[in-house]
Amino acid sequence: MSSPIGPSPSGHAGSPASSGSLGDSVLQRSVTTSVARNLATTTKTSPKMMSITPRWLLRLLPFTQVEGGTYRVNRTKVELPRAQRIGVDLSAIAGGGTPVLAPESLRSVPLFSRLPDGIVNRMAGRFKPEQVSLGNTLIGEGEDGNTFFILAQGQVEVLSKGAHGTNLRIALLSDGEYFGETDIVSDKPSDVTIRTLTPCVVLTLSRKDLDGVLAEEPRLAEDFRRAIEEHRELQSTVNRYGERNIDLVSGFAENVEIPETFVDYSATPREYSLLAVQTVVRVHTRVSDLYNGPYDQLEEQMRLTIEGIKERQEWELINNPKFGLLHSVDPAMRISPRYGAPTPDDLDELLAMVWKKPSFFLAHPQAIAAFKRECTWRGVPPVTADLFGTPVITWRGVPLVPCDKLEINGPSRLQQRLGTTSILLVRTGEADQGVVGLHQTGIPGEIMPSLSARLMGLDSLGVASYLLTNYFSLAVLTDDALGVLENVEVGYYHDYEHRRRRSHEAGDGI
């Protein structure tokens, strides 16, 4: 006898066990998984957030305790400031006008730092704008220089034959840099060749124009000569950092008078105030009362918000216009890659500037990838080291730490793959006169160093508000603690197959 719930011999539809969801010809043999999940306990994760990064800068940077929210950096007195870049307002060019040069900006040139106001004002008015195409020679080695150039826009290369008579690129200059200032006050021939690498906008002051300025009043020429002589005399009494030399005597001779000396300090030391990053986290009490398992809702809201605060902290430490690393690099500690892409030679030059115990390079991951390609092309693969359990490459024993807060400059998302960025080299620590992070621990409501969480209360809708505040800043104790490789191109790739074919044709067996 057939079971009352079994299939009919003829398999006709309409059997009590048939299910429309499984099709008329298929019988449901078990409860479905979609329904059964309503009775099951699901294994869940805590909330994930893609914007979280390793934030190695925050882990590698030593933080110094600050009292009263202020950190003062005392330095020795600088008698002769080093060269600063000259800002030029180019907005007038679009309308066919003349770029604006502020007279006071000429004092950024050490040679002109002691000139009287009257001469500086007249000189600024005599500069002429010129647009120079790619590949033009502005100054030739061995030729008499008679023009002072301010590079308002573009890039030029500095070449020198040196001791061996071979033209070598010794430097690249970019926006705001200048050259030829000594040529217009001396009769010595130029010892370098300067040639444009891109179309450039330059401001020029010829010796003829300078002579015209000094001829406007009889006393101007004498004032100019005296200021230049004072500058040259001061140069002989300071070191290469612009600090006055400490008078010493050494030798074996007796009855030598011992010099007297002292070290003077800057009368206006720089002070750093702590920056505050704040936000208010709001959580409805109904959510935290009823939906708190297995994860604490308030705790997860706090955790993810703190991750965002810490991401912002790292961004500020790099990009803040008042104290960020990119804006704290001294002009003398800025270089550009010789051929666009970051090469081992460029990083070696950076190491030659920050040579006193360099701690780490900091670069965008795409800049590190571009450097790896250059190393592969040259057959010098960098060594890998372990950093907090993660492999990173090193160069000359100094780790290249990836950080996406060193942004790539490009007008569009696609062009950012072909844009430019910077690579920083940092020395850290107070003991080594390096770079230090600043914070103030022990603040009310502190949940981690210099970060507090305070309950602000409940509103009439039952929503609890919590104020999160993070205090921090950064200080560069001496200028040679921080260097940067600017205008780094990240989108250049080599044709390895073409090189392999050429190598085989040459018979080197690569």
Disulfide bonds with the S-S distance in Angstrom:
none
